[in-house]
Amino acid sequence: MAVRPIVIYTEPVLHQRAAEVTEIDDEIRTLVEDMFETMDAANGVGLAAPQVGVGLRIFTWEFDEYEDDAPTRGVVINPKLTLSKVSGANPDPERHTEGCLSVPGLNFPLQRADYAHLTGIDVDGNPVDFEATGWFARILQHEYWHLEGKLYVDMLNERWTRRWKRERKKSGMTEPGLTWMPGVDPDPFGH
């Protein structure tokens, strides 16, 4: 197992739909182990394969505050996500702000659905099928959209998009090839 560098917003793999996993082999199992190591080293609650430069439909999560029957730590391969309708267009900066390991050090509010139903398979080929609400539903949506080639900052409303563009330029996130290494580089979110 190894911690992998996390690619930053400008990397092309983050902006294209990830490919389906056709076979779960040792390479996929190693990738998943590395993703857990990387997520943990980065103090993240989720990580999608494109964030470590791999354009495959896989994401991991850890959220131990959820009280339903959903696994608090897991992986899903080739996920499908069903959502409730998003209520309201104006996110509350106090309640709806999120960050992203591929947009290091920045946080912006985004309105998301309060309910998500996730299906797919795990690394052993077993079915993944559960529902989530609240913040856990937000995590699942955030990671799922990485697999569709969209980062949360690509979905901000007009007001927050303007701020994101200013911050992106100020932070130097303008050229491909940028990465940061969890556990080596300073934690951009100050954990």
C-alpha positions as a printed Julia matrix, in Angstrom:
191×3 Matrix{Float64}:
   0.0    0.0     0.0
   1.18   3.5    -0.8
   0.01   7.05   -0.55
  -0.42   8.54   -4.02
  -0.17  12.2    -5.04
  -3.5   13.98   -5.4
  -3.95  15.76   -8.71
  -5.21  19.33   -8.66
  -8.14  20.93  -10.52
  -6.33  21.62  -13.81
  -5.45  17.98  -14.47
  -7.43  16.68  -17.5
  -8.35  13.32  -15.84
 -10.55  15.29  -13.43
 -12.63  16.73  -16.26
 -13.61  13.62  -18.21
 -16.0   10.79  -17.46
 -14.15   7.9   -15.82
 -14.23   4.49  -17.52
 -16.13   1.5   -16.17
 -14.05  -1.13  -14.39
 -14.33  -4.29  -16.48
 -12.38  -6.66  -14.23
 -11.42  -6.57  -10.56
  -7.85  -7.82  -10.57
  -4.76  -7.29   -8.41
  -4.12  -3.91  -10.06
  -7.61  -2.7    -9.04
  -7.22  -4.11   -5.52
  -3.87  -2.3    -5.13
  -5.42   0.91   -6.44
  -8.22   0.67   -3.86
  -5.74  -0.01   -1.03
  -3.69   2.99   -2.15
  -6.83   5.14   -2.33
  -7.68   4.31    1.3
  -4.1    5.09    2.36
  -4.19   8.37    0.43
  -7.63   9.36    1.75
  -6.49   8.68    5.32
  -3.18  10.56    4.91
  -5.09  13.53    3.44
  -7.67  13.51    6.27
 -10.36  13.15    3.62
 -13.85  11.71    3.92
 -13.84  10.45    0.34
 -11.57   9.98   -2.66
 -12.32   9.2    -6.29
  -9.84   7.36   -8.52
  -9.47  10.36  -10.89
  -8.12  12.35   -7.93
  -5.07  10.08   -7.9
  -4.8   10.31  -11.68
  -6.67   7.11  -12.57
  -9.7    7.51  -14.84
 -11.76   4.61  -13.46
 -15.2    4.55  -11.81
 -14.12   3.87   -8.22
 -14.45   5.88   -5.04
 -13.82   5.35   -1.35
 -15.39   7.0     1.7
 -15.25   7.15    5.45
 -17.98   8.75    7.51
 -18.45   7.32   10.98
 -21.11   9.76   12.13
 -23.86   8.07   10.12
 -26.32   6.06   12.21
 -28.1    3.99    9.57
 -27.11   0.6     8.14
 -24.7    2.1     5.58
 -21.05   1.09    5.96
 -19.02   3.83    7.65
 -15.98   3.03    5.48
 -16.17   1.56    2.04
 -15.46   1.47   -1.65
 -17.77   1.34   -4.62
 -16.88   0.31   -8.15
 -19.05   1.32  -11.13
 -21.5    3.19   -8.9
 -24.98   4.39   -9.74
 -26.48   7.18   -7.67
 -30.15   8.11   -7.34
 -30.88  11.44   -5.66
 -33.79  13.33   -4.23
 -34.59  16.69   -5.74
 -32.31  19.54   -4.67
 -34.27  22.0    -2.56
 -33.4   25.65   -3.11
 -30.82  27.29   -5.31
 -29.0   29.42   -2.76
 -26.7   27.4    -0.51
 -26.25  28.44    3.1
 -22.52  29.15    3.62
 -22.84  27.97    7.23
 -24.4   24.58    6.39
 -23.55  23.74    2.77
 -19.86  24.55    2.42
 -17.6   21.81    1.19
 -14.01  21.39    0.09
 -12.15  19.04   -2.2
  -8.73  17.46   -2.01
  -8.25  18.39   -5.69
  -9.03  22.04   -4.9
  -6.68  22.27   -1.93
  -7.3   24.84    0.76
 -10.52  26.29   -0.66
 -14.12  25.86    0.45
 -17.33  27.05   -1.2
 -21.04  26.49   -0.54
 -23.01  24.24   -2.88
 -26.6   23.09   -2.55
 -26.95  19.3    -2.9
 -29.7   16.73   -2.58
 -30.4   15.61    0.98
 -30.91  11.94   -0.01
 -28.82   9.53   -2.08
 -29.24   5.85   -2.96
 -25.93   4.22   -3.94
 -25.51   0.94   -5.8
 -22.49  -0.75   -7.35
 -20.01  -3.44   -6.29
 -17.14  -3.57   -3.82
 -13.58  -4.77   -4.43
 -14.66  -8.38   -3.82
 -17.49  -8.15   -6.36
 -20.18  -8.02   -3.66
 -23.15  -5.7    -4.18
 -23.14  -2.25   -2.58
 -26.67  -0.96   -2.01
 -27.65   1.57    0.65
 -29.29   4.93    1.25
 -27.77   8.02    2.85
 -29.06  11.39    3.96
 -27.59  14.7     5.07
 -23.84  15.12    5.09
 -23.19  11.49    4.13
 -25.39  11.93    1.04
 -23.3   15.03    0.22
 -20.06  13.0     0.42
 -21.43  10.34   -1.93
 -22.59  12.96   -4.43
 -19.26  14.78   -4.3
 -17.29  11.6    -5.06
 -19.76  10.33   -7.65
 -19.54  13.57   -9.66
 -15.76  13.2    -9.78
 -16.43  10.07  -11.84
 -18.57  12.12  -14.21
 -15.74  14.63  -14.71
 -17.22  17.4   -12.56
 -15.77  18.92   -9.43
 -17.96  20.7    -6.93
 -16.51  24.06   -8.0
 -17.85  23.41  -11.53
 -21.4   23.39  -10.09
 -21.34  26.53   -7.95
 -23.96  29.22   -8.46
 -22.97  32.45  -10.23
 -21.97  34.31   -7.06
 -19.65  31.57   -5.8
 -18.3   30.81   -9.29
 -16.96  34.36   -9.48
 -15.21  33.91   -6.13
 -13.86  30.51   -7.18
 -12.36  31.95  -10.37
 -10.58  34.69   -8.4
  -9.3   32.22   -5.81
  -8.22  29.73   -8.46
  -6.05  32.35  -10.14
  -4.69  33.61   -6.82
  -3.86  30.03   -5.73
  -2.03  29.27   -8.97
  -4.4   26.5   -10.1
  -4.07  27.44  -13.75
  -1.76  24.85  -15.36
  -2.01  21.03  -15.61
   0.5   18.87  -13.78
  -0.07  20.21  -10.26
  -0.26  17.74   -7.37
   0.14  17.61   -3.62
   1.33  14.69   -1.51
  -0.69  13.84    1.61
   1.5   13.17    4.61
   4.43  14.99    3.01
   3.15  18.39    1.92
   1.42  20.64    4.46
  -2.26  19.8     4.87
  -4.04  22.45    2.76
  -7.09  22.32    5.05
  -5.12  22.55    8.3
  -6.22  19.23    9.82
